[in-house]
Amino acid sequence: MRILISLIKDENGATAIEYGLISALIAVAAIVAMTKLGHTLSNTFSTVATNMAKPSR
């Protein structure tokens, strides 16, 4: 019975799960930010390449 009570009072597993959820949220936010930045950089480089390919007057 003491073992069961000590397992119920133990909060180490809950803390580990919370840290796991926080790190997963940070990872998702980082992936979204990097994807958006990647698209923006791609568009910028495409614009620069297009403008450089135009013949000068």
C-alpha positions, 0 to 999 in steps of 0.5 A: 500500500505504501508503494501505491501511495508513493507512486501517486504522490510522485510528480517526476513523470508529470514534470518530464511530460510538461518539459516534453510538451514545452520543447515540442511547442518550441520545436513547432514554432521554430519550424514554422518560423524557419519555413516562413523565413525560407520562403521569404529568402527564396522570393528575395533571391528570385527577385534579385536574380530576375533583376540581374538578368534584365539587360541594362539600358 
